[in-house]
Amino acid sequence: MQPDYQIAASTTTALDAGAHKVLRNTYMLLGLTMVPTVIGAVAGMSMNFAWAAQHPIMFALGTLALMFGLFAGITANRNSALGVVLLLVLTGLMGVMLGPILQLALHLKNGGQLVTLAAGGTGIIFLTLAGIATTSKKDFSFLGNFLMVGIILLIVASLANLFFHIPALSLALSGVAVLLFSGFILFDVSRIVQGGETNYVMATLSIYLDIYNLFVNLLQLLMALMGERE
């Protein structure tokens, strides 16, 4: 019989190897999701979103319904190739949804610089926090409840602001969102490292949404604080 410490060591090694494989596959698929996102964003920048601007609530609800339908499809097919296909379809749609904010940004005198700065800042934040979660191997699951409450409050406040249109509240919500989704990056990468998430499709979906929302809200902050009107 193997001593208890040898069994524990071999189990830990197996878990580490499994977590490393999931993390590697997640990053590979995450890189692939950027292709339909960029294609969708380019298409979105050439689209007319006048109807969406006139009916923001209906547009937001319709988009959410479509997205949650794709979320359900991805979850149901997470262990098959169809799950990957649906994930790529979702990321293409998310790219198209970047159209309105990119159109607004690029109408600013320094819009191109702000988009580049937001993308670069998002990349730096992600790499830093993912590196911390991976190398420290600290369990950040304690953030889960706090982040979930925060995201629910953020969604409720954002929906309320569709009616009130308060610029200062929009700015504050973007700042809070940057902090929340930065926390989600720590939480989601830590779950993979700790063995809490063993499906790379679902792991990719979670981290993709963290990065996407971090970029959008960081760009909104930069536009509000540094945007130069023509």
ZADO-1210 file (C-alpha; in nm, 4 decimals, padded with zeros to 6 digits):
<atoms>
<atom x="00.0000" y="00.0000" z="00.0000" code="MET" pos="1"/>
<atom x="00.1129" y="00.3560" z="-00.0733" code="GLN" pos="2"/>
<atom x="00.1627" y="00.5863" z="00.2257" code="PRO" pos="3"/>
<atom x="-00.1096" y="00.8494" z="00.2656" code="ASP" pos="4"/>
<atom x="00.1263" y="01.1358" z="00.1774" code="TYR" pos="5"/>
<atom x="00.2180" y="00.9656" z="-00.1523" code="GLN" pos="6"/>
<atom x="-00.1493" y="00.9185" z="-00.2433" code="ILE" pos="7"/>
<atom x="-00.2181" y="01.2843" z="-00.1587" code="ALA" pos="8"/>
<atom x="00.0814" y="01.3985" z="-00.3655" code="ALA" pos="9"/>
<atom x="-00.0201" y="01.1917" z="-00.6685" code="SER" pos="10"/>
<atom x="-00.3785" y="01.3219" z="-00.6438" code="THR" pos="11"/>
<atom x="-00.2553" y="01.6811" z="-00.6274" code="THR" pos="12"/>
<atom x="-00.0306" y="01.6242" z="-00.9282" code="THR" pos="13"/>
<atom x="-00.3226" y="01.4782" z="-01.1255" code="ALA" pos="14"/>
<atom x="-00.5409" y="01.7745" z="-01.0329" code="LEU" pos="15"/>
<atom x="-00.2659" y="02.0183" z="-01.1327" code="ASP" pos="16"/>
<atom x="-00.2206" y="01.8424" z="-01.4661" code="ALA" pos="17"/>
<atom x="-00.5958" y="01.8436" z="-01.5286" code="GLY" pos="18"/>
<atom x="-00.6269" y="02.2111" z="-01.4367" code="ALA" pos="19"/>
<atom x="-00.3295" y="02.2963" z="-01.6596" code="HIS" pos="20"/>
<atom x="-00.4924" y="02.1199" z="-01.9546" code="LYS" pos="21"/>
<atom x="-00.8236" y="02.3025" z="-01.9021" code="VAL" pos="22"/>
<atom x="-00.6424" y="02.6346" z="-01.8682" code="LEU" pos="23"/>
<atom x="-00.4377" y="02.5733" z="-02.1843" code="ARG" pos="24"/>
<atom x="-00.7458" y="02.4745" z="-02.3870" code="ASN" pos="25"/>
<atom x="-00.9361" y="02.7716" z="-02.2467" code="THR" pos="26"/>
<atom x="-00.6700" y="03.0194" z="-02.3575" code="TYR" pos="27"/>
<atom x="-00.6504" y="02.8586" z="-02.7023" code="MET" pos="28"/>
<atom x="-01.0277" y="02.8804" z="-02.7494" code="LEU" pos="29"/>
<atom x="-01.0306" y="03.2311" z="-02.6027" code="LEU" pos="30"/>
<atom x="-00.7834" y="03.3396" z="-02.8694" code="GLY" pos="31"/>
<atom x="-01.0057" y="03.1812" z="-03.1354" code="LEU" pos="32"/>
<atom x="-01.3126" y="03.3713" z="-03.0098" code="THR" pos="33"/>
<atom x="-01.1376" y="03.6992" z="-03.0882" code="MET" pos="34"/>
<atom x="-01.1637" y="03.6249" z="-03.4625" code="VAL" pos="35"/>
<atom x="-01.5478" y="03.6347" z="-03.4860" code="PRO" pos="36"/>
<atom x="-01.5492" y="03.9200" z="-03.2342" code="THR" pos="37"/>
<atom x="-01.3284" y="04.1370" z="-03.4558" code="VAL" pos="38"/>
<atom x="-01.5241" y="04.0398" z="-03.7685" code="ILE" pos="39"/>
<atom x="-01.8508" y="04.1182" z="-03.5911" code="GLY" pos="40"/>
<atom x="-01.7150" y="04.4506" z="-03.4628" code="ALA" pos="41"/>
<atom x="-01.6092" y="04.5563" z="-03.8145" code="VAL" pos="42"/>
<atom x="-01.9564" y="04.4644" z="-03.9428" code="ALA" pos="43"/>
<atom x="-02.1211" y="04.6442" z="-03.6499" code="GLY" pos="44"/>
<atom x="-01.9337" y="04.9673" z="-03.7202" code="MET" pos="45"/>
<atom x="-02.0931" y="04.9827" z="-04.0665" code="SER" pos="46"/>
<atom x="-02.4471" y="04.9100" z="-03.9434" code="MET" pos="47"/>
<atom x="-02.7211" y="05.1627" z="-03.8703" code="ASN" pos="48"/>
<atom x="-02.8321" y="05.1372" z="-03.5069" code="PHE" pos="49"/>
<atom x="-03.0830" y="05.4250" z="-03.5293" code="ALA" pos="50"/>
<atom x="-03.3718" y="05.1946" z="-03.4390" code="TRP" pos="51"/>
<atom x="-03.1834" y="05.0698" z="-03.1338" code="ALA" pos="52"/>
<atom x="-03.1199" y="05.4295" z="-03.0225" code="ALA" pos="53"/>
<atom x="-03.4903" y="05.5118" z="-03.0585" code="GLN" pos="54"/>
<atom x="-03.6034" y="05.2004" z="-02.8708" code="HIS" pos="55"/>
<atom x="-03.3172" y="05.1267" z="-02.6260" code="PRO" pos="56"/>
<atom x="-03.5249" y="04.9183" z="-02.3838" code="ILE" pos="57"/>
<atom x="-03.6691" y="04.6901" z="-02.6514" code="MET" pos="58"/>
<atom x="-03.3276" y="04.6565" z="-02.8125" code="PHE" pos="59"/>
<atom x="-03.1624" y="04.5713" z="-02.4789" code="ALA" pos="60"/>
<atom x="-03.4289" y="04.3146" z="-02.3868" code="LEU" pos="61"/>
<atom x="-03.4232" y="04.1552" z="-02.7328" code="GLY" pos="62"/>
<atom x="-03.0441" y="04.1314" z="-02.7280" code="THR" pos="63"/>
<atom x="-03.0467" y="03.9811" z="-02.3783" code="LEU" pos="64"/>
<atom x="-03.3065" y="03.7221" z="-02.4846" code="ALA" pos="65"/>
<atom x="-03.0930" y="03.6171" z="-02.7826" code="LEU" pos="66"/>
<atom x="-02.7773" y="03.6045" z="-02.5738" code="MET" pos="67"/>
<atom x="-02.9366" y="03.3972" z="-02.2970" code="PHE" pos="68"/>
<atom x="-03.0702" y="03.1584" z="-02.5611" code="GLY" pos="69"/>
<atom x="-02.7143" y="03.1094" z="-02.6869" code="LEU" pos="70"/>
<atom x="-02.5890" y="03.0750" z="-02.3277" code="PHE" pos="71"/>
<atom x="-02.8382" y="02.7930" z="-02.2744" code="ALA" pos="72"/>
<atom x="-02.7355" y="02.6253" z="-02.5992" code="GLY" pos="73"/>
<atom x="-02.3664" y="02.6449" z="-02.5119" code="ILE" pos="74"/>
<atom x="-02.4291" y="02.5044" z="-02.1645" code="THR" pos="75"/>
<atom x="-02.6376" y="02.2159" z="-02.2993" code="ALA" pos="76"/>
<atom x="-02.3709" y="02.1280" z="-02.5589" code="ASN" pos="77"/>
<atom x="-02.0597" y="02.2110" z="-02.3599" code="ARG" pos="78"/>
<atom x="-01.9150" y="01.8631" z="-02.4097" code="ASN" pos="79"/>
<atom x="-01.9553" y="01.8562" z="-02.7882" code="SER" pos="80"/>
<atom x="-01.8254" y="02.0428" z="-03.0936" code="ALA" pos="81"/>
<atom x="-02.1650" y="02.2143" z="-03.1219" code="LEU" pos="82"/>
<atom x="-02.0884" y="02.3971" z="-02.7986" code="GLY" pos="83"/>
<atom x="-01.7745" y="02.5450" z="-02.9550" code="VAL" pos="84"/>
<atom x="-01.9692" y="02.6465" z="-03.2685" code="VAL" pos="85"/>
<atom x="-02.2393" y="02.8167" z="-03.0604" code="LEU" pos="86"/>
<atom x="-01.9702" y="02.9928" z="-02.8577" code="LEU" pos="87"/>
<atom x="-01.8168" y="03.1318" z="-03.1772" code="LEU" pos="88"/>
<atom x="-02.1627" y="03.2416" z="-03.2971" code="VAL" pos="89"/>
<atom x="-02.2162" y="03.4192" z="-02.9642" code="LEU" pos="90"/>
<atom x="-01.8808" y="03.5974" z="-02.9817" code="THR" pos="91"/>
<atom x="-01.9590" y="03.7096" z="-03.3368" code="GLY" pos="92"/>
<atom x="-02.2875" y="03.8560" z="-03.2106" code="LEU" pos="93"/>
<atom x="-02.1057" y="04.0231" z="-02.9222" code="MET" pos="94"/>
<atom x="-01.8694" y="04.1761" z="-03.1748" code="GLY" pos="95"/>
<atom x="-02.1630" y="04.3209" z="-03.3697" code="VAL" pos="96"/>
<atom x="-02.2972" y="04.4628" z="-03.0419" code="MET" pos="97"/>
<atom x="-01.9740" y="04.6608" z="-03.0091" code="LEU" pos="98"/>
<atom x="-02.0815" y="04.8575" z="-03.3171" code="GLY" pos="99"/>
<atom x="-02.2677" y="05.1431" z="-03.1404" code="PRO" pos="100"/>
<atom x="-01.9961" y="05.2222" z="-02.8853" code="ILE" pos="101"/>
<atom x="-01.7192" y="05.1950" z="-03.1469" code="LEU" pos="102"/>
<atom x="-01.9135" y="05.4294" z="-03.3759" code="GLN" pos="103"/>
<atom x="-01.9423" y="05.6811" z="-03.0914" code="LEU" pos="104"/>
<atom x="-01.5766" y="05.6467" z="-03.0009" code="ALA" pos="105"/>
<atom x="-01.4487" y="05.6860" z="-03.3553" code="LEU" pos="106"/>
<atom x="-01.6492" y="06.0071" z="-03.4005" code="HIS" pos="107"/>
<atom x="-01.4273" y="06.1640" z="-03.1339" code="LEU" pos="108"/>
<atom x="-01.1109" y="06.3429" z="-03.2439" code="LYS" pos="109"/>
<atom x="-00.8972" y="06.0986" z="-03.0444" code="ASN" pos="110"/>
<atom x="-01.1379" y="05.8049" z="-03.0764" code="GLY" pos="111"/>
<atom x="-00.8862" y="05.5678" z="-03.2360" code="GLY" pos="112"/>
<atom x="-00.6411" y="05.6309" z="-02.9544" code="GLN" pos="113"/>
<atom x="-00.9102" y="05.5701" z="-02.6913" code="LEU" pos="114"/>
<atom x="-01.0123" y="05.2370" z="-02.8477" code="VAL" pos="115"/>
<atom x="-00.6467" y="05.1305" z="-02.8610" code="THR" pos="116"/>
<atom x="-00.5934" y="05.2431" z="-02.5019" code="LEU" pos="117"/>
<atom x="-00.9034" y="05.0547" z="-02.3830" code="ALA" pos="118"/>
<atom x="-00.7944" y="04.7386" z="-02.5658" code="ALA" pos="119"/>
<atom x="-00.4410" y="04.7668" z="-02.4302" code="GLY" pos="120"/>
<atom x="-00.5638" y="04.8383" z="-02.0792" code="GLY" pos="121"/>
<atom x="-00.7980" y="04.5414" z="-02.0932" code="THR" pos="122"/>
<atom x="-00.5139" y="04.3170" z="-02.2065" code="GLY" pos="123"/>
<atom x="-00.2815" y="04.4381" z="-01.9307" code="ILE" pos="124"/>
<atom x="-00.5481" y="04.3960" z="-01.6608" code="ILE" pos="125"/>
<atom x="-00.6350" y="04.0465" z="-01.7835" code="PHE" pos="126"/>
<atom x="-00.2752" y="03.9259" z="-01.8094" code="LEU" pos="127"/>
<atom x="-00.1889" y="04.0692" z="-01.4666" code="THR" pos="128"/>
<atom x="-00.4900" y="03.9247" z="-01.2830" code="LEU" pos="129"/>
<atom x="-00.4798" y="03.5916" z="-01.4663" code="ALA" pos="130"/>
<atom x="-00.1093" y="03.5687" z="-01.3813" code="GLY" pos="131"/>
<atom x="-00.1820" y="03.6353" z="-01.0132" code="ILE" pos="132"/>
<atom x="-00.4573" y="03.3712" z="-01.0048" code="ALA" pos="133"/>
<atom x="-00.2370" y="03.1167" z="-01.1828" code="THR" pos="134"/>
<atom x="00.1009" y="03.1629" z="-01.0153" code="THR" pos="135"/>
<atom x="-00.0165" y="03.2321" z="-00.6605" code="SER" pos="136"/>
<atom x="-00.2645" y="02.9406" z="-00.6746" code="LYS" pos="137"/>
<atom x="-00.4629" y="03.1272" z="-00.4105" code="LYS" pos="138"/>
<atom x="-00.8278" y="03.0294" z="-00.3953" code="ASP" pos="139"/>
<atom x="-01.0339" y="03.3377" z="-00.4880" code="PHE" pos="140"/>
<atom x="-01.3678" y="03.1588" z="-00.4547" code="SER" pos="141"/>
<atom x="-01.4458" y="03.3808" z="-00.1557" code="PHE" pos="142"/>
<atom x="-01.5137" y="03.6591" z="-00.4079" code="LEU" pos="143"/>
<atom x="-01.8051" y="03.4677" z="-00.5604" code="GLY" pos="144"/>
<atom x="-02.0929" y="03.5898" z="-00.3430" code="ASN" pos="145"/>
<atom x="-01.9692" y="03.9493" z="-00.3404" code="PHE" pos="146"/>
<atom x="-01.9311" y="03.9561" z="-00.7194" code="LEU" pos="147"/>
<atom x="-02.2730" y="03.7994" z="-00.7772" code="MET" pos="148"/>
<atom x="-02.4463" y="04.0557" z="-00.5570" code="VAL" pos="149"/>
<atom x="-02.2488" y="04.3304" z="-00.7276" code="GLY" pos="150"/>
<atom x="-02.3427" y="04.2196" z="-01.0789" code="ILE" pos="151"/>
<atom x="-02.7123" y="04.1939" z="-00.9895" code="ILE" pos="152"/>
<atom x="-02.7093" y="04.5462" z="-00.8473" code="LEU" pos="153"/>
<atom x="-02.5179" y="04.6688" z="-01.1528" code="LEU" pos="154"/>
<atom x="-02.7749" y="04.5187" z="-01.3929" code="ILE" pos="155"/>
<atom x="-03.0673" y="04.6654" z="-01.1974" code="VAL" pos="156"/>
<atom x="-02.9043" y="05.0107" z="-01.1838" code="ALA" pos="157"/>
<atom x="-02.8153" y="04.9962" z="-01.5546" code="SER" pos="158"/>
<atom x="-03.1721" y="04.9057" z="-01.6514" code="LEU" pos="159"/>
<atom x="-03.3040" y="05.1863" z="-01.4303" code="ALA" pos="160"/>
<atom x="-03.0686" y="05.4324" z="-01.5973" code="ASN" pos="161"/>
<atom x="-03.2240" y="05.3462" z="-01.9357" code="LEU" pos="162"/>
<atom x="-03.5258" y="05.5424" z="-01.8081" code="PHE" pos="163"/>
<atom x="-03.3454" y="05.8248" z="-01.6232" code="PHE" pos="164"/>
<atom x="-03.0450" y="05.8875" z="-01.8545" code="HIS" pos="165"/>
<atom x="-02.8221" y="06.0302" z="-01.5794" code="ILE" pos="166"/>
<atom x="-02.4677" y="06.0832" z="-01.7210" code="PRO" pos="167"/>
<atom x="-02.3006" y="06.0853" z="-01.3777" code="ALA" pos="168"/>
<atom x="-02.4691" y="05.7554" z="-01.2903" code="LEU" pos="169"/>
<atom x="-02.3549" y="05.6018" z="-01.6197" code="SER" pos="170"/>
<atom x="-01.9977" y="05.7055" z="-01.5427" code="LEU" pos="171"/>
<atom x="-02.0184" y="05.5644" z="-01.1897" code="ALA" pos="172"/>
<atom x="-02.1651" y="05.2367" z="-01.3168" code="LEU" pos="173"/>
<atom x="-01.8824" y="05.2006" z="-01.5698" code="SER" pos="174"/>
<atom x="-01.6266" y="05.2491" z="-01.2927" code="GLY" pos="175"/>
<atom x="-01.7967" y="04.9902" z="-01.0745" code="VAL" pos="176"/>
<atom x="-01.8199" y="04.7507" z="-01.3701" code="ALA" pos="177"/>
<atom x="-01.4442" y="04.7767" z="-01.4355" code="VAL" pos="178"/>
<atom x="-01.3775" y="04.6732" z="-01.0751" code="LEU" pos="179"/>
<atom x="-01.6392" y="04.3957" z="-01.0813" code="LEU" pos="180"/>
<atom x="-01.5222" y="04.2334" z="-01.4028" code="PHE" pos="181"/>
<atom x="-01.1605" y="04.2591" z="-01.2922" code="SER" pos="182"/>
<atom x="-01.2699" y="04.0631" z="-00.9860" code="GLY" pos="183"/>
<atom x="-01.4481" y="03.8108" z="-01.2073" code="PHE" pos="184"/>
<atom x="-01.1227" y="03.7486" z="-01.3985" code="ILE" pos="185"/>
<atom x="-00.9507" y="03.6574" z="-01.0715" code="LEU" pos="186"/>
<atom x="-01.2462" y="03.4424" z="-00.9687" code="PHE" pos="187"/>
<atom x="-01.2898" y="03.2566" z="-01.3001" code="ASP" pos="188"/>
<atom x="-00.9209" y="03.1849" z="-01.3628" code="VAL" pos="189"/>
<atom x="-00.8840" y="03.0746" z="-01.0003" code="SER" pos="190"/>
<atom x="-01.1734" y="02.8294" z="-01.0432" code="ARG" pos="191"/>
<atom x="-00.9853" y="02.6610" z="-01.3280" code="ILE" pos="192"/>
<atom x="-00.6570" y="02.6482" z="-01.1348" code="VAL" pos="193"/>
<atom x="-00.8329" y="02.5108" z="-00.8259" code="GLN" pos="194"/>
<atom x="-01.0174" y="02.2455" z="-01.0294" code="GLY" pos="195"/>
<atom x="-01.3602" y="02.4012" z="-00.9777" code="GLY" pos="196"/>
<atom x="-01.4185" y="02.4423" z="-01.3533" code="GLU" pos="197"/>
<atom x="-01.3230" y="02.1393" z="-01.5626" code="THR" pos="198"/>
<atom x="-01.4959" y="02.2265" z="-01.8913" code="ASN" pos="199"/>
<atom x="-01.2903" y="02.4531" z="-02.1148" code="TYR" pos="200"/>
<atom x="-01.5912" y="02.5681" z="-02.3209" code="VAL" pos="201"/>
<atom x="-01.7696" y="02.7023" z="-02.0121" code="MET" pos="202"/>
<atom x="-01.4424" y="02.8418" z="-01.8778" code="ALA" pos="203"/>
<atom x="-01.3851" y="03.0254" z="-02.2060" code="THR" pos="204"/>
<atom x="-01.7389" y="03.1656" z="-02.2035" code="LEU" pos="205"/>
<atom x="-01.6942" y="03.3039" z="-01.8507" code="SER" pos="206"/>
<atom x="-01.3552" y="03.4633" z="-01.9158" code="ILE" pos="207"/>
<atom x="-01.4631" y="03.5984" z="-02.2551" code="TYR" pos="208"/>
<atom x="-01.7579" y="03.7791" z="-02.0929" code="LEU" pos="209"/>
<atom x="-01.5238" y="03.9192" z="-01.8260" code="ASP" pos="210"/>
<atom x="-01.2857" y="04.0583" z="-02.0896" code="ILE" pos="211"/>
<atom x="-01.5653" y="04.1865" z="-02.3136" code="TYR" pos="212"/>
<atom x="-01.7417" y="04.3764" z="-02.0367" code="ASN" pos="213"/>
<atom x="-01.4133" y="04.5069" z="-01.8991" code="LEU" pos="214"/>
<atom x="-01.3243" y="04.6494" z="-02.2426" code="PHE" pos="215"/>
<atom x="-01.6670" y="04.8090" z="-02.2986" code="VAL" pos="216"/>
<atom x="-01.6770" y="04.9793" z="-01.9595" code="ASN" pos="217"/>
<atom x="-01.3143" y="05.0878" z="-01.9752" code="LEU" pos="218"/>
<atom x="-01.3816" y="05.2443" z="-02.3158" code="LEU" pos="219"/>
<atom x="-01.6891" y="05.4230" z="-02.1780" code="GLN" pos="220"/>
<atom x="-01.4800" y="05.5671" z="-01.8940" code="LEU" pos="221"/>
<atom x="-01.2067" y="05.6836" z="-02.1301" code="LEU" pos="222"/>
<atom x="-01.4610" y="05.8425" z="-02.3667" code="MET" pos="223"/>
<atom x="-01.6226" y="06.0305" z="-02.0783" code="ALA" pos="224"/>
<atom x="-01.2990" y="06.1455" z="-01.9181" code="LEU" pos="225"/>
<atom x="-01.0632" y="06.1911" z="-02.2129" code="MET" pos="226"/>
<atom x="-01.2807" y="06.2141" z="-02.5245" code="GLY" pos="227"/>
<atom x="-01.2092" y="06.5149" z="-02.7462" code="GLU" pos="228"/>
<atom x="-01.5113" y="06.6425" z="-02.9424" code="ARG" pos="229"/>
<atom x="-01.4681" y="06.7675" z="-03.2967" code="GLU" pos="230"/>
</atoms>
